[in-house]
Amino acid sequence: APLAAKLAETAPGLDLVVQPWLSAEAARRALAEGSADLAVSVFAPGEDGLRYTHLLGERYVVAMRPGHPAATAFDRARWLASPHIVVSGRGERTTPVYEELARRGLARRVGFVVPGFQMVPTLLRQTDMMALLPSRVVAAEGGLVSFPPPVPVAGFPLHLAWHQRRAGDAGLRHV
């Protein structure tokens, strides 16, 4: 919303099309093919004709509704016992967290897989599920409680990327 408001003020003739996020690789392909001009994702910079700007570093938190049974005494056992919501653009149940838990001989139950973060806060408020979410998603929503993950979970950098052939595009540079 802040980007849309600023662009309405500074570039009122600019049209934006927000595409669904499927994966960093899909975003990379869309930039290379020209079906997208800009992409925000977690990119590992490489020799692919793309240029990158680091936007921010993010960390994960465990989120749940305030009245969740684990909210008053959150620990690893309660975290593992509760069904989890996983966000996956491709509908995958396994994540790097799944792999880290398996390495430790642990497992969690995935109760719901959704394609994006937008559905997660509503699901959390209305169920006894938990979700491992970027801290900014939880902060922007409000009305949820959060805790540090009970196992180490690496954060991630978020990048803005574009193809070098568009580097001189004034509209793109403005955005």
Disulfide bonds with the S-S distance in Angstrom:
none
